[in-house]
Amino acid sequence: LSGGRDNTLLSVLDKTITPMGARLLRRFLLRPLRHHQTIKQRQQAIQQLINSQLIETIQTTLKRLGDIERILARMALKTARPRDFMQIRNTLGILPEIHQLLANYDANRLVLIDRELGQFPELLNLLQTALVDEPPVLIRDGGVIAEGYNEELDKLRHIRDDASQFLLDLEQRERERTGVSTLKVGYNRVHGYFIEISRSHHIDVPTEYVRRQTLKNAERYITPELKGFEDQVLSANERALALEKSLYDELFDKIMPDLPALEMSASAFAELDVLANLAERAETLDYIAPNFSDRAGIVIEAGRHPVVEISIKQHFSPNSLKLTDQQRLLLITGPNMGGKSTYMRQAALIVLMAHMGSFVPATKAVIGPVDQIFTRIGASDDLASGRSTFMVEMSEAAYILNNATEHSLVLMDEIGRGTSTFDGLALAWACAEKLVRDIGAYTLFATHYFELTQIPELFDKAINVHLDAIEHGDKIVFLHQLKSGPASQSYGLQVAQLAGVPNDVIKVAKQKLVQLEAKRQQSADEGVSLQADLFTAPIEYSAVEQYLEQLNPDELTPKQALEQLYKLATILKK
């Protein structure tokens, strides 16, 4: 409604649990289906999920999933991090629960999802054995491979981790041997391990003490025993990290054979998420399953705009729609803010939702074959391309007229308003005539040109409808109800007053309106009705135009072209 993601159909429908489910739902919206059987399979799955009352249980289980699709992409490139492996392990761990839940259903899509999820007991066992419960972010930090997975790694870690006890024992022995109670054994990154004796203790240090560092208040020494231990510990730590990195790289190789099956499983998780989400939305928002027919037509009873109905505080007024093979164009009139655009968009969104497999906001919906949805709604300049509002409007209208078919749904709102009155009126009439007479598309055509309400008199497949409103004093009350026949007036001044236009401006406008209506009535009394004559009188082409219409210049030789030119000159003289 506002141009962003908020207040859009996607924002209403997207209560998915997983990132991959959210991406798939978006694809469902952008790539609706035309194959009715596939759509019905989705509907069947959604209905069974609603009936089972297990939607919340399924969604709660799915919350434990990560973004498996992207994790598997990193796995394929061997750029996955330790916690990516943890997410794969956790995902495989919930598979038995999901399989148990899906055993309650026999809908084709859910049975297929259950099959595609697969089983990976060996891979799960490998990851449970190889990884610690909560691995660090990076492999370079170590601590990723679990104890018991590799015997050599366990030995190296044992040497490294037992260093603390060795240092405590050494410190106690040296204190007893030297009689220095404040003697300390320590370590720093620059000088390694050392024995520190304060300068306040003037003793003859043992001969095996080799000075390593002199401080202001202490001396630091190293002994052959401590040096040997240092070499062993530092070497063990480096070798442990190198071995752990090697074992981590081997995990990539071990997971690669299962990668295609895991990708299929991730896709199945995404589809389950989307179907459970659509089931939850249908149940929460009171949607129904639309029916599909091979017969032409779009019939919607008590349809509601899926976005507007949850974004407004007051009650939403539902409206019905009936387009059949004998009723192809609805010419919609009514006041601004009366609900014309909402009604048109509502129809398109319901058709779109139906073709993505979703339930729809209505009490009943029957939809025949629809191949495309075209819209010409709103007015905006395309400043980047240097195109005016009218140019944008005409470009979109041209695309519709050149590409729509008898199975297309076309929404045209206020066509022709970007130019002068007569130009706009003429273009709007011609577009409506083309759609109903030549193309035969399902068309919702909203307009403020009341002259267009004559179209149903000329074409049987067009009818007039309007969004109702009533006056209450100087104010207007919008009923938002679709009624048959054209609107009686546009209520433009009342809407302007409602929008906050100053009263003195409204007063002048009312005076001018009275003058214009009196002038129009005078013209009508005198038998002058230019706008009516513009469309009711048949267009007669001149003899020259009729003759030119029959010619094909590409098929004429120079001599023949000259002969035709003489014939045209003769016709003009007559």
C-alpha positions as CSV (number, residue, x, y, z in Angstrom):
1,L,0.0,0.0,0.0
2,S,2.9,2.4,0.8
3,G,5.6,1.1,-1.6
4,G,7.6,-0.8,1.0
5,R,7.4,-4.4,2.3
6,D,5.0,-3.4,5.1
7,N,1.3,-3.5,4.2
8,T,1.9,-5.8,1.2
9,L,0.5,-9.2,0.4
10,L,3.8,-10.8,1.2
11,S,3.8,-9.2,4.7
12,V,0.3,-10.5,5.3
13,L,1.1,-14.1,4.2
14,D,4.7,-14.4,5.4
15,K,4.7,-15.9,8.9
16,T,7.2,-18.5,7.9
17,I,9.6,-19.9,10.4
18,T,12.8,-20.5,8.4
19,P,14.7,-18.2,6.1
20,M,14.5,-20.8,3.3
21,G,10.7,-21.0,3.8
22,A,10.5,-17.2,3.5
23,R,12.4,-17.3,0.2
24,L,10.2,-20.1,-1.2
25,L,7.0,-18.2,-0.3
26,R,8.3,-15.2,-2.2
27,R,8.9,-17.5,-5.2
28,F,5.4,-18.9,-4.9
29,L,4.1,-15.3,-5.1
30,L,6.3,-14.2,-8.0
31,R,5.8,-17.4,-10.0
32,P,2.2,-18.5,-9.6
33,L,1.1,-21.8,-11.1
34,R,-1.3,-22.3,-14.0
35,H,-1.5,-26.1,-13.7
36,H,-4.7,-26.7,-11.7
37,Q,-3.7,-30.1,-10.6
38,T,-0.5,-28.9,-8.9
39,I,-2.5,-26.1,-7.2
40,K,-5.1,-28.5,-5.9
41,Q,-2.3,-30.6,-4.4
42,R,-1.1,-27.6,-2.4
43,Q,-4.7,-26.9,-1.4
44,Q,-5.2,-30.5,-0.2
45,A,-2.0,-30.3,1.9
46,I,-3.1,-27.0,3.5
47,Q,-6.5,-28.4,4.3
48,Q,-5.1,-31.5,5.9
49,L,-2.7,-29.4,8.0
50,I,-5.7,-27.3,9.2
51,N,-7.8,-30.3,10.0
52,S,-5.0,-32.1,12.0
53,Q,-4.5,-29.2,14.4
54,L,-0.8,-29.9,14.3
55,I,0.3,-26.6,12.6
56,E,1.7,-25.1,15.8
57,T,3.6,-28.3,16.6
58,I,5.2,-28.4,13.1
59,Q,6.2,-24.7,13.3
60,T,7.7,-25.1,16.7
61,T,9.8,-28.0,15.5
62,L,10.9,-26.0,12.5
63,K,12.2,-23.2,14.7
64,R,15.2,-25.4,15.5
65,L,16.3,-25.3,11.9
66,G,19.0,-23.0,10.6
67,D,19.3,-21.7,7.0
68,I,20.2,-25.1,5.7
69,E,20.1,-24.1,2.0
70,R,22.8,-21.5,2.5
71,I,24.8,-23.6,4.8
72,L,24.9,-26.4,2.2
73,A,26.1,-23.9,-0.4
74,R,29.0,-23.1,1.9
75,M,29.6,-26.8,2.4
76,A,29.9,-27.2,-1.3
77,L,32.5,-24.5,-1.5
78,K,34.2,-25.8,1.7
79,T,33.8,-22.4,3.4
80,A,31.4,-23.6,6.1
81,R,32.3,-22.8,9.7
82,P,32.1,-25.1,12.7
83,R,28.7,-23.9,13.7
84,D,27.4,-24.6,10.2
85,F,28.2,-28.3,10.9
86,M,26.4,-28.0,14.2
87,Q,23.3,-26.7,12.4
88,I,23.4,-29.6,10.0
89,R,23.7,-32.0,12.9
90,N,20.8,-30.4,14.7
91,T,18.7,-30.5,11.5
92,L,19.4,-34.2,11.0
93,G,18.5,-34.7,14.7
94,I,14.9,-33.4,14.3
95,L,14.2,-35.5,11.2
96,P,12.7,-38.4,13.1
97,E,10.2,-35.9,14.8
98,I,9.2,-34.4,11.5
99,H,8.7,-37.9,9.9
100,Q,6.5,-38.8,12.9
101,L,4.4,-35.7,12.4
102,L,4.1,-36.2,8.6
103,A,2.9,-39.8,9.2
104,N,-0.5,-38.3,10.0
105,Y,-1.1,-37.1,6.4
106,D,-1.8,-38.7,3.1
107,A,-1.9,-35.5,0.9
108,N,0.3,-36.0,-2.1
109,R,2.5,-33.0,-1.4
110,L,3.0,-33.9,2.3
111,V,3.8,-37.6,1.4
112,L,6.4,-36.3,-1.2
113,I,7.9,-33.9,1.4
114,D,8.2,-36.8,3.8
115,R,10.0,-38.9,1.2
116,E,12.3,-36.0,0.1
117,L,13.3,-35.2,3.7
118,G,15.2,-38.5,3.7
119,Q,17.1,-40.2,6.5
120,F,20.8,-39.7,7.3
121,P,21.6,-41.9,10.3
122,E,25.3,-42.5,9.4
123,L,25.9,-38.8,8.7
124,L,24.2,-37.8,12.0
125,N,26.3,-40.3,13.9
126,L,29.4,-39.0,12.3
127,L,28.6,-35.4,13.2
128,Q,27.5,-36.3,16.8
129,T,30.8,-38.2,17.3
130,A,33.1,-35.7,15.6
131,L,31.8,-32.3,17.0
132,V,31.6,-30.9,20.4
133,D,28.1,-29.8,21.6
134,E,28.9,-26.0,21.2
135,P,31.8,-25.5,18.8
136,P,33.6,-22.1,18.5
137,V,33.0,-19.8,15.7
138,L,36.3,-20.5,13.9
139,I,38.3,-23.7,13.4
140,R,41.6,-21.8,14.1
141,D,40.6,-21.4,17.7
142,G,40.5,-25.2,18.1
143,G,38.1,-27.1,20.4
144,V,35.8,-28.2,17.5
145,I,36.6,-31.9,17.3
146,A,35.1,-33.9,20.2
147,E,37.1,-36.0,22.6
148,G,37.2,-39.6,21.6
149,Y,36.9,-39.0,17.9
150,N,40.7,-39.3,17.2
151,E,43.2,-41.0,19.6
152,E,46.2,-39.0,18.6
153,L,44.4,-35.7,19.1
154,D,43.3,-36.8,22.5
155,K,46.9,-37.6,23.5
156,L,48.2,-34.2,22.3
157,R,45.4,-32.4,24.2
158,H,46.2,-34.4,27.3
159,I,49.8,-33.2,27.2
160,R,48.7,-29.7,26.7
161,D,45.9,-29.7,29.3
162,D,48.0,-31.4,32.0
163,A,50.6,-28.5,31.9
164,S,48.9,-26.7,34.8
165,Q,49.3,-29.6,37.2
166,F,52.9,-30.2,36.2
167,L,53.7,-26.5,36.8
168,L,52.1,-26.6,40.2
169,D,54.1,-29.7,41.2
170,L,57.3,-28.1,39.9
171,E,56.7,-24.9,41.8
172,Q,56.2,-26.8,45.1
173,R,59.3,-28.8,44.6
174,E,61.5,-25.8,43.8
175,R,60.2,-23.9,46.8
176,E,61.2,-26.7,49.1
177,R,64.5,-27.2,47.4
178,T,65.5,-23.5,47.5
179,G,63.7,-22.5,50.6
180,V,62.0,-19.5,48.8
181,S,58.3,-19.5,49.6
182,T,57.5,-16.8,47.1
183,L,59.1,-18.7,44.1
184,K,56.7,-18.8,41.2
185,V,56.6,-20.8,38.0
186,G,54.9,-18.9,35.1
187,Y,54.5,-18.3,31.4
188,N,54.3,-15.5,28.9
189,R,54.1,-15.5,25.1
190,V,57.5,-13.8,24.6
191,H,59.8,-15.7,26.9
192,G,57.8,-18.9,27.4
193,Y,58.0,-20.8,30.8
194,F,60.1,-19.4,33.7
195,I,60.9,-19.7,37.4
196,E,60.7,-16.2,39.1
197,I,62.6,-15.4,42.3
198,S,62.2,-12.0,44.0
199,R,65.4,-9.9,44.5
200,S,64.6,-9.7,48.2
201,H,65.7,-13.3,48.5
202,H,69.5,-13.3,48.2
203,I,70.3,-16.9,47.7
204,D,72.7,-18.9,45.6
205,V,70.5,-20.2,42.9
206,P,71.1,-23.8,41.8
207,T,73.7,-24.3,39.1
208,E,71.1,-25.6,36.6
209,Y,69.1,-22.3,36.8
210,V,69.8,-20.3,33.7
211,R,68.9,-16.6,33.7
212,R,66.2,-15.9,31.1
213,Q,65.0,-12.4,32.0
214,T,65.9,-9.7,34.5
215,L,63.1,-7.5,36.0
216,K,63.3,-4.6,38.4
217,N,62.3,-6.6,41.4
218,A,62.9,-10.2,40.3
219,E,65.0,-12.6,38.2
220,R,63.5,-15.2,35.9
221,Y,65.2,-18.5,35.2
222,I,64.8,-21.6,33.1
223,T,65.9,-25.1,33.9
224,P,66.6,-28.1,31.6
225,E,63.6,-29.8,33.0
226,L,61.3,-26.8,32.4
227,K,62.8,-26.2,29.0
228,G,62.0,-29.8,28.0
229,F,58.5,-29.5,29.3
230,E,58.1,-26.2,27.4
231,D,59.1,-27.8,24.1
232,Q,56.8,-30.7,24.6
233,V,53.8,-28.6,25.5
234,L,54.2,-26.0,22.8
235,S,54.8,-28.7,20.2
236,A,51.7,-30.6,21.4
237,N,49.5,-27.6,21.2
238,E,50.6,-26.7,17.6
239,R,50.3,-30.3,16.5
240,A,46.9,-30.6,18.1
241,L,45.6,-27.5,16.2
242,A,47.1,-28.8,12.9
243,L,45.6,-32.2,13.4
244,E,42.2,-30.7,14.3
245,K,42.2,-28.6,11.2
246,S,43.0,-31.7,9.1
247,L,40.2,-33.7,10.7
248,Y,37.9,-30.8,10.1
249,D,38.8,-30.7,6.4
250,E,38.1,-34.4,6.2
251,L,34.5,-33.8,7.4
252,F,33.9,-31.8,4.2
253,D,35.0,-34.8,2.2
254,K,32.8,-37.1,4.2
255,I,29.7,-34.9,3.8
256,M,30.1,-34.4,0.1
257,P,28.4,-37.6,-1.1
258,D,25.3,-36.7,0.9
259,L,25.1,-33.1,-0.4
260,P,22.5,-33.7,-3.2
261,A,20.2,-35.5,-0.8
262,L,20.7,-32.9,1.8
263,E,19.8,-30.1,-0.7
264,M,16.6,-32.0,-1.5
265,S,15.9,-32.3,2.2
266,A,16.4,-28.6,2.6
267,S,13.9,-27.9,-0.2
268,A,11.4,-30.2,1.4
269,F,11.8,-28.4,4.8
270,A,11.2,-25.1,3.0
271,E,8.0,-26.4,1.3
272,L,6.7,-27.8,4.6
273,D,7.4,-24.4,6.2
274,V,5.4,-22.6,3.5
275,L,2.5,-25.0,3.5
276,A,2.2,-24.9,7.3
277,N,2.5,-21.1,7.1
278,L,-0.3,-20.9,4.5
279,A,-2.5,-23.2,6.6
280,E,-1.9,-21.0,9.7
281,R,-2.8,-17.9,7.7
282,A,-6.0,-19.5,6.3
283,E,-7.1,-20.6,9.7
284,T,-6.3,-17.3,11.4
285,L,-7.6,-15.0,8.7
286,D,-10.7,-17.0,7.8
287,Y,-9.7,-17.9,4.2
288,I,-11.4,-20.5,2.0
289,A,-10.1,-22.9,-0.7
290,P,-10.9,-21.5,-4.2
291,N,-12.2,-23.8,-6.8
292,F,-10.8,-24.0,-10.3
293,S,-12.8,-24.6,-13.5
294,D,-12.1,-25.2,-17.1
295,R,-14.9,-22.8,-18.0
296,A,-14.2,-19.2,-18.6
297,G,-15.0,-16.8,-15.8
298,I,-14.0,-15.4,-12.4
299,V,-16.6,-15.6,-9.7
300,I,-15.8,-14.3,-6.1
301,E,-18.5,-14.1,-3.4
302,A,-17.9,-11.7,-0.5
303,G,-14.3,-11.1,-1.4
304,R,-12.0,-9.1,0.9
305,H,-8.8,-7.2,0.2
306,P,-6.2,-9.3,2.1
307,V,-4.0,-6.4,3.0
308,V,-6.6,-3.6,3.6
309,E,-8.8,-5.8,5.9
310,I,-6.1,-6.2,8.5
311,S,-4.6,-2.7,8.2
312,I,-7.8,-0.8,8.9
313,K,-9.4,-0.6,12.3
314,Q,-13.1,-0.6,11.2
315,H,-15.0,-3.4,9.6
316,F,-14.0,-4.2,6.0
317,S,-17.0,-4.3,3.6
318,P,-16.7,-7.4,1.3
319,N,-17.8,-7.3,-2.3
320,S,-18.5,-9.9,-4.9
321,L,-17.2,-10.2,-8.5
322,K,-18.7,-12.0,-11.5
323,L,-16.9,-12.2,-14.8
324,T,-18.1,-14.8,-17.2
325,D,-17.9,-15.6,-20.9
326,Q,-21.0,-13.4,-21.4
327,Q,-19.9,-10.7,-19.0
328,R,-16.3,-9.7,-19.7
329,L,-16.0,-6.1,-18.7
330,L,-17.1,-4.3,-15.6
331,L,-17.2,-0.5,-16.1
332,I,-16.7,0.8,-12.6
333,T,-17.8,4.3,-11.6
334,G,-18.1,6.1,-8.2
335,P,-16.5,8.8,-6.0
336,N,-12.9,9.1,-5.1
337,M,-12.2,7.1,-1.9
338,G,-15.3,5.1,-2.7
339,G,-13.3,1.9,-3.0
340,K,-12.9,1.4,-6.8
341,S,-9.1,0.8,-6.7
342,T,-9.4,-1.4,-3.6
343,Y,-12.1,-3.5,-5.3
344,M,-10.0,-3.9,-8.4
345,R,-6.8,-4.8,-6.6
346,Q,-8.8,-7.2,-4.3
347,A,-9.8,-9.2,-7.4
348,A,-6.3,-9.4,-8.7
349,L,-4.8,-10.4,-5.4
350,I,-7.4,-13.1,-4.8
351,V,-6.7,-14.5,-8.3
352,L,-3.0,-14.4,-7.6
353,M,-3.3,-16.0,-4.2
354,A,-5.4,-18.8,-5.7
355,H,-2.8,-19.5,-8.3
356,M,0.0,-19.8,-5.8
357,G,-2.0,-22.5,-4.0
358,S,-3.1,-20.3,-1.1
359,F,-6.6,-20.1,0.4
360,V,-8.3,-16.7,-0.3
361,P,-10.3,-14.1,1.6
362,A,-13.9,-14.8,0.4
363,T,-16.8,-17.0,1.1
364,K,-16.6,-18.7,-2.3
365,A,-14.3,-18.4,-5.3
366,V,-14.5,-20.2,-8.7
367,I,-11.7,-19.3,-11.1
368,G,-11.5,-20.3,-14.8
369,P,-8.3,-20.3,-16.9
370,V,-6.2,-17.2,-16.3
371,D,-2.9,-16.8,-18.1
372,Q,-1.8,-13.3,-17.0
373,I,-2.7,-10.4,-14.7
374,F,-2.2,-6.9,-16.2
375,T,-2.6,-3.7,-14.2
376,R,-2.7,0.0,-15.1
377,I,-3.2,1.6,-11.7
378,G,-1.8,4.8,-10.2
379,A,-0.1,7.9,-11.6
380,S,3.6,8.6,-11.4
381,D,6.4,10.3,-13.4
382,D,9.4,8.3,-14.5
383,L,11.9,11.0,-13.9
384,A,15.0,8.9,-14.5
385,S,13.8,8.0,-18.0
386,G,12.4,11.5,-18.7
387,R,8.8,10.1,-19.1
388,S,5.7,12.1,-17.9
389,T,2.8,10.6,-16.1
390,F,0.8,10.4,-19.3
391,M,3.7,8.7,-21.2
392,V,4.0,6.1,-18.4
393,E,0.3,5.6,-18.5
394,M,0.2,5.1,-22.2
395,S,3.2,2.8,-22.3
396,E,1.6,0.5,-19.7
397,A,-1.7,0.6,-21.6
398,A,0.0,-0.2,-24.9
399,Y,1.7,-3.2,-23.3
400,I,-1.6,-4.5,-22.0
401,L,-3.4,-4.0,-25.3
402,N,-0.6,-5.7,-27.2
403,N,-0.2,-8.7,-24.9
404,A,-3.5,-9.4,-23.2
405,T,-5.5,-12.5,-24.3
406,E,-9.1,-13.7,-23.6
407,H,-7.7,-15.5,-20.6
408,S,-6.1,-12.4,-19.1
409,L,-7.3,-10.4,-16.1
410,V,-6.9,-6.7,-16.9
411,L,-7.2,-3.9,-14.3
412,M,-7.4,-0.3,-15.8
413,D,-7.9,2.5,-13.3
414,E,-8.6,6.1,-14.6
415,I,-7.0,5.6,-18.0
416,G,-6.6,8.9,-19.9
417,R,-6.6,11.2,-16.9
418,G,-3.0,12.4,-17.6
419,T,-4.1,14.5,-20.6
420,S,-6.9,16.8,-21.8
421,T,-10.5,15.9,-21.2
422,F,-11.4,15.0,-24.8
423,D,-8.1,13.2,-25.5
424,G,-8.4,11.2,-22.3
425,L,-12.0,10.4,-22.9
426,A,-11.3,9.3,-26.4
427,L,-8.4,7.1,-25.4
428,A,-10.3,5.6,-22.5
429,W,-13.2,4.7,-24.7
430,A,-11.0,3.2,-27.4
431,C,-9.1,1.1,-24.8
432,A,-12.3,-0.2,-23.2
433,E,-13.7,-1.0,-26.7
434,K,-10.6,-2.8,-27.7
435,L,-10.6,-4.9,-24.5
436,V,-14.3,-5.9,-24.7
437,R,-14.7,-6.2,-28.5
438,D,-11.4,-7.6,-29.8
439,I,-9.4,-9.1,-27.0
440,G,-12.2,-10.3,-24.7
441,A,-10.1,-10.2,-21.6
442,Y,-11.6,-10.3,-18.1
443,T,-11.5,-6.5,-17.5
444,L,-12.2,-4.2,-14.5
445,F,-12.3,-0.7,-15.9
446,A,-12.6,2.2,-13.4
447,T,-13.3,5.7,-14.8
448,H,-14.6,9.1,-13.9
449,Y,-15.7,9.7,-17.5
450,F,-19.4,9.2,-17.2
451,E,-19.7,9.1,-21.0
452,L,-18.1,5.7,-20.9
453,T,-21.2,4.3,-19.2
454,Q,-22.7,4.2,-22.6
455,I,-20.4,1.3,-23.6
456,P,-22.7,-1.4,-22.2
457,E,-25.4,-0.1,-24.6
458,L,-23.1,-1.0,-27.5
459,F,-21.5,-4.2,-26.3
460,D,-23.4,-7.0,-24.6
461,K,-20.4,-8.3,-22.7
462,A,-19.9,-5.0,-20.8
463,I,-21.9,-3.9,-17.7
464,N,-22.0,-0.9,-15.5
465,V,-21.4,-1.1,-11.7
466,H,-20.5,1.5,-9.1
467,L,-19.3,1.8,-5.5
468,D,-22.1,3.4,-3.6
469,A,-22.0,6.5,-1.4
470,I,-24.7,8.8,0.1
471,E,-24.8,12.4,1.1
472,H,-25.5,13.5,4.7
473,G,-25.9,17.2,4.7
474,D,-22.7,18.7,3.2
475,K,-20.8,15.5,3.9
476,I,-20.5,12.2,2.1
477,V,-20.6,8.7,3.6
478,F,-18.8,5.9,1.6
479,L,-20.7,2.7,1.8
480,H,-18.0,0.7,-0.1
481,Q,-20.7,-1.5,-1.6
482,L,-20.8,-2.6,-5.2
483,K,-24.1,-1.9,-6.9
484,S,-25.2,-2.4,-10.5
485,G,-25.6,0.5,-12.9
486,P,-23.5,3.7,-13.2
487,A,-22.9,6.1,-10.4
488,S,-25.2,9.1,-10.2
489,Q,-22.5,11.6,-9.5
490,S,-18.8,11.8,-8.5
491,Y,-19.0,13.7,-5.2
492,G,-15.7,15.4,-6.0
493,L,-16.4,18.5,-3.9
494,Q,-17.4,16.5,-0.9
495,V,-14.2,14.4,-1.1
496,A,-12.2,17.7,-1.5
497,Q,-13.8,19.0,1.7
498,L,-13.1,15.7,3.5
499,A,-9.4,16.1,2.5
500,G,-9.2,19.5,4.2
501,V,-9.5,21.9,1.2
502,P,-10.3,25.4,2.7
503,N,-14.0,26.2,2.9
504,D,-13.7,29.4,0.8
505,V,-12.2,27.3,-2.1
506,I,-15.1,24.8,-1.7
507,K,-17.6,27.6,-1.8
508,V,-16.2,29.0,-5.1
509,A,-16.0,25.5,-6.6
510,K,-19.7,25.0,-5.8
511,Q,-20.6,28.2,-7.5
512,K,-18.6,27.3,-10.6
513,L,-20.1,23.8,-10.6
514,V,-23.6,25.3,-10.7
515,Q,-22.6,27.5,-13.7
516,L,-21.1,24.6,-15.6
517,E,-24.0,22.3,-15.0
518,A,-26.4,25.0,-16.2
519,K,-24.4,25.5,-19.3
520,R,-24.3,21.8,-20.0
521,Q,-28.1,21.6,-19.5
522,Q,-28.6,24.5,-22.0
523,S,-26.5,22.7,-24.6
524,A,-28.5,19.5,-24.1
525,D,-31.7,21.4,-24.5
526,E,-30.4,22.8,-27.8
527,G,-29.6,19.3,-29.0
528,V,-25.8,19.8,-28.6
529,S,-24.0,16.9,-27.0
530,L,-20.5,16.8,-28.3
531,Q,-19.2,14.1,-26.0
532,A,-22.2,11.8,-26.6
533,D,-22.0,12.3,-30.4
534,L,-18.3,11.6,-30.2
535,F,-19.0,8.0,-29.4
536,T,-22.6,7.2,-30.4
537,A,-22.2,8.4,-34.0
538,P,-20.4,5.9,-36.3
539,I,-17.1,7.1,-37.8
540,E,-17.3,7.5,-41.5
541,Y,-14.1,7.3,-43.5
542,S,-13.6,9.3,-46.8
543,A,-13.3,7.5,-50.1
544,V,-9.6,8.3,-50.2
545,E,-9.0,6.8,-46.8
546,Q,-11.0,3.7,-47.7
547,Y,-9.0,3.3,-50.9
548,L,-5.7,3.7,-49.1
549,E,-6.7,1.1,-46.5
550,Q,-6.8,-1.5,-49.3
551,L,-3.3,-0.7,-50.7
552,N,-0.1,-2.4,-49.6
553,P,2.8,-0.2,-50.7
554,D,5.3,-3.1,-50.2
555,E,3.7,-5.1,-53.0
556,L,3.6,-2.3,-55.6
557,T,6.1,-1.7,-58.4
558,P,7.1,1.9,-59.1
559,K,4.8,1.9,-62.2
560,Q,1.8,0.5,-60.2
561,A,2.4,3.0,-57.4
562,L,2.3,5.9,-60.0
563,E,-1.0,4.5,-61.4
564,Q,-2.5,4.3,-57.9
565,L,-1.5,7.9,-57.3
566,Y,-3.4,9.0,-60.4
567,K,-6.5,7.0,-59.2
568,L,-6.3,8.8,-55.8
569,A,-6.1,12.2,-57.6
570,T,-9.2,11.2,-59.6
571,I,-11.1,10.2,-56.4
572,L,-10.2,13.6,-54.8
573,K,-11.6,15.5,-57.8
574,K,-14.9,13.7,-57.5
